[in-house]
Amino acid sequence: RMLVHVDFQILDENTPITVSIPAIPVGRAKGEGLGGRKFMATHYIKVKCLPKDQPESIDLNIEKMMPGDILMVDDIEFPDGVVPIYKARYPVFLLEKAKSSMTAEDEAAEAGSPVAGAESEEAPAPEGGEE
C-alpha cells in the first residue's frame, strides 16, 4: 500500500475524545465444546476518554460463555476513564447455538416464524444502539 494522504489533529490532553477501539475475544468459551460458534456483533467499541487513557484494545472475557449467551456492552469492564458511548444492552459478542443442538422453538425464533403450540408474545423494542 502507498500512503496518499494524512490528516493530523491537535488534541487537548484535558478534553475527552471519541474513538473506536478494537474488541478482542480472550480465552475459549466453555460452550465451544458443546458446539457453540463464536460471532462478533461488532469488531470495534466506541468509547469516550482522555487521550492519555485510550486503550489499544478492549479484551472480552468469553471463557464462561455457553451456547446462546450474549455479551452486552454493559457486561464489559472498561479501564478507568474509558466510557462506552452505547446505550445499555448493546450486543458485542455472542456464542451461537449449533444447528444440531437447537430445539424447534429456537429454530423457529431464528427463522422468525411461530412454532406450533407456542404462545405468541410481542417483544418490546430493544434499547441497543449508539447515542
Phi, psi and chi 1 to 4 in degrees:
 res  aa     phi    psi   chi1   chi2   chi3   chi4
   1 ARG       -  145.6  -67.7 -177.0  173.9  177.7
   2 MET  -113.6  129.7 -173.0  171.2   81.4      -
   3 LEU   -70.4  124.8 -175.5   61.6      -      -
   4 VAL  -109.1  -35.2  177.0      -      -      -
   5 HIS  -152.9  143.0  179.3   85.5      -      -
   6 VAL  -137.6  135.4  176.5      -      -      -
   7 ASP  -112.6  133.9  -73.7  -32.9      -      -
   8 PHE  -111.2  146.2  -67.3   96.3      -      -
   9 GLN  -128.0  145.8  -65.7 -178.5  -23.7      -
  10 ILE   -93.2  125.3  -62.6  174.0      -      -
  11 LEU  -106.4  139.9  -60.6  176.7      -      -
  12 ASP   -89.2  121.2  177.7   -1.4      -      -
  13 GLU   -63.8  -12.5   62.5 -173.8   41.6      -
  14 ASN  -104.6    5.2  -62.4  -45.3      -      -
  15 THR  -111.8  125.7  -57.7      -      -      -
  16 PRO   -62.4  147.0  -19.6   30.0      -      -
  17 ILE  -117.4  158.2   57.0  173.3      -      -
  18 THR  -109.6  124.2  -60.2      -      -      -
  19 VAL  -138.5  157.1  -68.9      -      -      -
  20 SER   -99.5  122.4  -67.2      -      -      -
  21 ILE  -110.6  134.6  -54.7  -65.8      -      -
  22 PRO   -60.8  136.2  -16.4   26.0      -      -
  23 ALA   -98.7  124.4      -      -      -      -
  24 ILE  -119.8  115.3  -50.8  -66.4      -      -
  25 PRO   -66.8  134.7   -8.1   16.5      -      -
  26 VAL  -120.6  130.3  175.5      -      -      -
  27 GLY    91.5 -179.0      -      -      -      -
  28 ARG  -114.5  126.4  178.1  174.9  165.4   84.1
  29 ALA   -67.6  138.9      -      -      -      -
  30 LYS   -55.7  -37.8  -77.7 -175.9 -178.1  179.5
  31 GLY   -72.3  -10.5      -      -      -      -
  32 GLU   -64.4  -34.6  -78.3 -174.8   82.4      -
  33 GLY   -70.7  -14.8      -      -      -      -
  34 LEU  -100.9   13.5  -58.9  172.5      -      -
  35 GLY    97.2    3.2      -      -      -      -
  36 GLY   -68.0  144.0      -      -      -      -
  37 ARG  -114.3  133.9  -63.5 -179.5  -37.6 -179.0
  38 LYS   -74.8  140.3  -64.3 -170.1  -80.5 -172.3
  39 PHE  -145.0  123.7  178.6   76.7      -      -
  40 MET   -88.4  117.1  -68.4  -68.7  -64.3      -
  41 ALA   -73.6  -30.6      -      -      -      -
  42 THR  -148.4  143.0 -177.1      -      -      -
  43 HIS   -94.4  -12.1  -68.4  -84.6      -      -
  44 TYR  -133.1  145.6  -66.0   89.1      -      -
  45 ILE  -117.8  125.2  -60.2  174.3      -      -
  46 LYS   -80.6  129.7  -71.9 -174.1 -179.0  178.5
  47 VAL  -133.4  161.8  -61.9      -      -      -
  48 LYS  -118.6  131.0 -173.6  174.4  -88.8 -165.7
  49 CYS  -163.0  167.1   61.2      -      -      -
  50 LEU   -73.2  150.7  -67.0  175.3      -      -
  51 PRO   -52.9  -37.2  -27.9   35.5      -      -
  52 LYS   -69.4  -20.3   69.4  177.2 -179.7   69.3
  53 ASP   -96.4   -1.8  -65.1  -29.1      -      -
  54 GLN   -65.2  118.5  179.8 -179.6  -20.3      -
  55 PRO   -81.4  158.1   27.2  -31.6      -      -
  56 GLU   -73.6  -33.8  -73.5 -172.7   32.7      -
  57 SER  -155.9  166.1   64.4      -      -      -
  58 ILE  -113.0  118.8  -58.1  -68.8      -      -
  59 ASP   -82.1  132.5  -68.5  -20.7      -      -
  60 LEU  -108.3  108.9  -51.1  175.3      -      -
  61 ASN   -77.4  109.9 -176.2  -11.4      -      -
  62 ILE  -108.7    6.0   63.5  167.3      -      -
  63 GLU   -58.7  -32.1  -67.9  176.8  -11.5      -
  64 LYS   -92.5    1.0  -64.8  179.9 -177.7  178.3
  65 MET   -74.4  141.7  -67.1 -176.1   74.1      -
  66 MET  -116.2  162.4  -62.3  -59.9  -73.4      -
  67 PRO   -53.6  132.1  -28.2   36.3      -      -
  68 GLY    95.5  -12.0      -      -      -      -
  69 ASP   -75.0  145.5  -73.9   -7.7      -      -
  70 ILE  -126.3  129.7  -59.2  172.7      -      -
  71 LEU   -93.4  117.3 -177.5   65.1      -      -
  72 MET   -97.2  158.5  -59.3  -68.5 -168.1      -
  73 VAL   -58.7  -33.9   74.8      -      -      -
  74 ASP   -78.8   -2.9   54.0  -26.9      -      -
  75 ASP   -89.4   -9.5  -64.0  -30.8      -      -
  76 ILE   -91.2  136.9  -59.7  168.5      -      -
  77 GLU   -86.9  117.6  -80.5 -167.2   45.1      -
  78 PHE   -97.0  150.4  -71.2   88.9      -      -
  79 PRO   -61.4  157.7  -17.6   26.8      -      -
  80 ASP   -55.2  135.3  -70.2  -21.0      -      -
  81 GLY    85.5   -2.6      -      -      -      -
  82 VAL  -110.9  122.5  178.6      -      -      -
  83 VAL  -125.3  125.9  179.4      -      -      -
  84 PRO   -69.2  149.0   25.2  -31.9      -      -
  85 ILE  -104.1   19.4   61.1  168.7      -      -
  86 TYR   -95.1  157.3  -61.8   94.9      -      -
  87 LYS   -72.3  161.2  -66.0  179.4 -177.2  176.6
  88 ALA   -59.5  154.3      -      -      -      -
  89 ARG    70.5   28.0  -51.5  -51.1  -56.4  156.7
  90 TYR   -85.7  122.0 -174.0   81.4      -      -
  91 PRO   -72.0  136.9   25.2  -30.9      -      -
  92 VAL  -115.2  -43.0  176.7      -      -      -
  93 PHE  -146.4  143.9 -180.0   90.9      -      -
  94 LEU  -141.7  153.9   56.4  122.7      -      -
  95 LEU  -108.5  103.7 -165.1   63.9      -      -
  96 GLU   -72.8  148.1  -64.8  178.1  -35.0      -
  97 LYS   -74.8  142.2  -67.9 -179.0  179.7 -179.3
  98 ALA   -69.1  145.4      -      -      -      -
  99 LYS   -54.1  -39.5  -65.7  -78.9 -174.2 -164.9
 100 SER   -68.7  -23.1   61.5      -      -      -
 101 SER   -97.7    1.7   67.9      -      -      -
 102 MET   -80.5  142.0  -65.8  178.1  105.1      -
 103 THR   -83.4  169.8   65.2      -      -      -
 104 ALA   -60.0  -35.6      -      -      -      -
 105 GLU   -67.2  -41.6 -163.3  170.2  -64.1      -
 106 ASP   -62.3  -45.7  -68.7  -25.5      -      -
 107 GLU   -63.3  -40.1  -70.4  175.8    6.2      -
 108 ALA   -67.0  -39.1      -      -      -      -
 109 ALA   -64.4  -39.8      -      -      -      -
 110 GLU   -66.3  -36.9 -172.8  174.8  -87.0      -
 111 ALA   -80.9  -15.7      -      -      -      -
 112 GLY    85.5   15.1      -      -      -      -
 113 SER  -113.3  149.9   60.9      -      -      -
 114 PRO   -72.1  152.8   22.8  -28.4      -      -
 115 VAL   -96.1  140.6  174.7      -      -      -
 116 ALA   -59.3  129.4      -      -      -      -
 117 GLY    85.3   -8.5      -      -      -      -
 118 ALA   -89.5  140.2      -      -      -      -
 119 GLU   -73.8  140.7  -67.7 -177.7   25.9      -
 120 SER   -95.1  120.1  175.1      -      -      -
 121 GLU  -121.6  133.3  -93.6 -173.7   40.8      -
 122 GLU   -84.3  122.5 -170.1  169.9  -41.5      -
 123 ALA   -82.1  146.3      -      -      -      -
 124 PRO   -67.3  155.1   22.3  -29.3      -      -
 125 ALA   -63.0  139.4      -      -      -      -
 126 PRO   -67.3  153.0   21.7  -28.4      -      -
 127 GLU   -92.2   -4.1  -74.2 -173.9    8.2      -
 128 GLY   -61.3  176.2      -      -      -      -
 129 GLY   119.4  170.3      -      -      -      -
 130 GLU   -90.0  156.9  -62.0  177.9   32.7      -
 131 GLU   -80.1      -  -73.1 -172.0  -31.0      -
